[in-house]
Amino acid sequence: MEVGLNRRNVARLILLAWAVALAWLARRQFYPSDQGANSRLTRVSPGAWFYAVYAGARQVGQLNITVDTLVDGVRLGDVLVLDLPSGDTTRQLAQGAQYTLSRGLRLRAFSRTVFGVGPPERLEAVLAGDSIIGLSTSETPKGLTARTRFRVSPEVVTPSMLPYRAAFRGQLRTGQEFTMPMLDLGAGGSRPLTVRVTAESTFVVPDSAKWDPTEGKWVSAHDDTLRAWRLEHDAPGVPTVTWVDAGGAIVHARIGNGLTLVRSAWEIVFTNYRMTRRIERPDWRRAIPGMVALVALNRAPDTTAATVKFLMRADSGAPMAAVPRALVGGRQSLHGDTLLVERWAPFDSGARKPLRDLGPWVDLPVANLRIRAAARGALAETGARTAEDSARQLTRWVARAIATDLGDEATAAAVVALLTRSGGPDAKARLLATMAREVGFPARVVSGLAVLPGGSFGHSWTEIWLGRWVAADPTFGHFPASTSLIRLWVAGRSRPLDLIPLGGSAQFLPIKRR
């Protein structure tokens, strides 16, 4: 081989440089966020972890999380199962999700299915290369119920992705604080999520189990000693503490005032709990806030009180430490440990038109033509002269025209409720919100608790912007809605899967009415 800067060697150098440049461009195109993550991804291996799910001091369900490595990325899966009271027994409500990630732990696609109580629902999302996320929802057997698209950050995460992203980007160090864009389906985009790593500790976790005939249950056969880091954040919409091991797997978590996750062996989590569930009465489950729907009582909440104050407490009686993001604002204000709920929020509350809360959220129906016609027809029935009159008329129209379905198979989709003239509170709240938007009023679906003398029950209603958020309850035709209703979540659902993590072991004690 000739040595020196002759024409042949110069040509070879040019070809080599061109090949290196092409390789660099390909790496940048297909693995844009690796930046040190790929070198650590060799630590990701297929595995499964099991968690007992507690509301207060008692187990109410189970969670399993799986990790699978793919040729070009990682797949995360989780299945959460809650046991709901049903007569003298229980029935299971489950939510399963799968997340497909790139090698750099960027979100590519995910799906979420809810089944067990009510019609099975499925949400599917695909994140395109231009950072546009496309979502569609469907109900079985009714088919497609909603579709929407909006732009998100290419680094967007979901709560399930958070611990793995932190672990494999080297952020599990005490004193570390970092920000991630959290996917926000309600607002149609992402919100900044601040995560603080506040401590490091050691946990002893059962890795396998054996049968103990003396105790009549499974006990630990072998324990693992794990280093874990404490992450403080509000990814689920409520202040959360998550202990994460070096591999990104959750060891222990406390989600707001609702659920506690405790990692253990499969037999301890599932088999012991199943044996207990078979012999116990489910009455205590009905006392968990949000476990039972308001419509199950078959009575409307009181609308006579203009103002109600609630003393907020944890189930232990101590002050409630974790306040959901959506608890304060509009007609709800927090004063120390006292929550004030007013039927009419004051105009001088400093609120502005909430454009950020009114993105193309996934609850909107596939086509609005029928809903637009229904909204205009409802307003044409009476001579509404003010915005308040129009909002009241829309609320009462939905309450009269759409029958409240009390059955397990009640639809939660606005367009299905309009076509069939029947639906659950979620469907009626979504329908009212969409009708209000069609005639020019910003509106959103909210969910939370109806606090009554017999307990705290799950419910969904609508908030309409009339220079202030005004709560409207289309299930019962109340405008404004009862002050017994406490908002915990925006653009969510009233099912236990959504509400119990936010307030399942919290207490709202009415202390004053006027």
Disulfide bonds with the S-S distance in Angstrom:
none
